[in-house]
């Protein structure tokens, strides 16, 4: 069993880069991932018997749930939205931001009075859970894939549910944070079977990473 590779699925971009920096600190290196021109899809650290591949954020929990990857690193927003059967084992602390309800100041009253409103978002499951289960407010949720800030501006929606880092884009477009749903950051997730079959290796890895946080 020890000869088996541990496979990581990493969310493309900043999350993958930060994760690899962190893993390098504990002696896990994968030089071939640094080659910007490579067309390879799977990267290997032979010494530590580890494999890595990059995936779109929303796909990472899927790869982990179905065992195509033992371990994944992805934003908490993706874990909440995808709602896959995985173990969330570690808050890595980077990629910090917030999931918020945002809109023009005039929409604050609609939220306070629990009125029927339209909510534009890339995160329909998070929005539904927040409004239905936490606020007990009936809303019409509109799924968008692009710039959700447009929603209230063109009167498609009263508010939006979106990730807020600095709030600069909101301010520029006359919007503000009206309610905070939850804080977000990068998390490490583990396949449920892998956690049972490779317990020692995975726990050692988690402990080593923890010490660097």
N, C-alpha and C positions, 0 to 999 in steps of 0.2 A: 504493500500500500504506500510506503514512503516514496517509492519511485514515481508515483503518479504526479503529473503536473497539477499545480493549483492554477486555475484560470481566472483572470481578472477581466471584467468588462468596465471600461472607463468612459464616462461622458466626454465627448469631444471638446477640445478647446481648453479654456483656462483650468477646468476641473482636472482634466487629465494631466496637464503640465504640473499643477500644484501637487497632485497625488504622486507623480513620479519623483518630484523633488523630495517629498516626504519619505518615500520608499528608499531613495538613495541614501538618506541619512541613517537608515537601519541596514544598509549593505545590500539592497536589492537594486541591481543596475540593468538597464536594457538600452544599450547604446544605439541599437538599430532603430529605436523609436525616434531618435533625434534627427534622423535623415529626412529632411523635408521633401525630398524628391522620390522617396520610396513609394512603391505601389503595393507593398506587402500589406496584408490584412491582419496577420498574426505575428506577434513579436515574442521572442523567447529569451529568458534568462536561464541558460542551461545549468549554471552553477547552483542556483537555488531551486531549480525545477519549477519555474513559473512561466506562464504564458499570459500575454496581454492582447486585448483587441479594443479598438475604439468604436463607439456606437453613438447614435443619436440619443440624447438624454432620456426621452420617454421609452426607448427600447431597452435600456440597461436593466430595469427591474424584471422585464420579460425574460431576458437571457438568464438572469439569476434564478427566477422562479422555476424555469424549466430545466435548470441544471447545465445549460450550455456554458455558464460561468459559475464558478464557486463563490466569487466575491465580486461586488460591484461598488463603484463610487459614483454618487449622483446627488443632485440637490434634493432637499427635503420636500420641495414643492412637487417634484416628479414622483416621489414615493407616495405622497398623499393623493395625487391625481390618479396615478395608475392603480393604486391599491392592490398590489400583488402580494402573494403569500411568500414573504421573505422575512428574515430576521434583520432588524435594524440594530447594529451592534456598537456603532461609534459615531459621535459627532466630531468631525474633523476640524471644525472651527473656521474654515475659510469659505469664501463665497457668501459671506453674511449679507442678508437683506431681509425684507419683510413682505409678507403677503397682506395686502390691504384692500379695503373698499375705498375707492377714490371717486371724485366727481367735483362739480362746481359747488361752492359753498351753499348755494340755494337748495341742494339736494339733502343737506344735513337733516332738515325737518322731516323729509319723507322717510328717512331711516329711523328717526326718533319716534315717529308716529306709526311705524310698522305698516306703511301704506304699500299697496300693490305697485311695484316698480319693475322696470326693465334693467337687467344687469348684463353688460357685455363682458366677455372674458375668454381667455385661452384655457381656463381651468374650470370647466363646468361642474366637475365633481366636487372640487373644493368649495366653489360658490354655493352649490346646492346644499352641501353639508352645513356650511356656516349659516346660511339664511334659514333653512328648514329646521335644523336640529339645535342650533345654538340661539338664534334670534327668534325662531318661531314666526318668521315673516314669509308670506307667500310672494314669490317673485317670478318673473318671466326671464329665464336665462337664455342669452343669445351667444352662441359659440362663434368666436372670431379667431382667425389664425394670424392676422397681422397686427398693425398698431391699434391696440384697443382704446388708446386715448381719443381716437376719432369718435368713438361711440357717443359720448355726451355732446361733443362739439357739433356733430351733424344731426343730433337729436334722435339717434338710433336707440340710445339707452339713457337712463337717468344717472346711473353710476357704472363703474367698472370694478372688476376684481383683478388685481394684477400685482406683479412683483415690484417693489419700490426699493431702489438702492439709495440714491441721493435725493430724489424728488425733483430734480432739475427739469426733466421733460414735462412733468405735471405742471410745475410753476409756469413754464414757458407757454403752456396751452390753457392757462386759466383754471387749472384743476388743483385739488388739494387732497391730502389723506383725510378721510372722514372717520374711518374705523380701522384698527389693526386686527387682522385675523390671527396671525402667528409669526414668530421669528423663523427665519430659514437659514440653512447653511448646508455645506456638503456633508453627506453621511456615508458610512460604509455599511453595505448590506451583504448578507450571506445566505446562500441557498440552504434550505432546511435540512436536506439529506446530507449535504457536505459537512454541515456543522456536526452531525452525528458520526459520520464516517472519518472525517479528518479533524476531529475535535482538537487534538493537541497542536497540530500545525497551525490551525486557524487561531486558536487562543494565544499561542506564542507570538504570532504575527500581530494580533490586536494589542497585546501587552507591549510589544516593542514599539508600535506606533504611538500608543498612549503616552509612553515616556517622552516622546518627542513633541507632544502637544503642549 
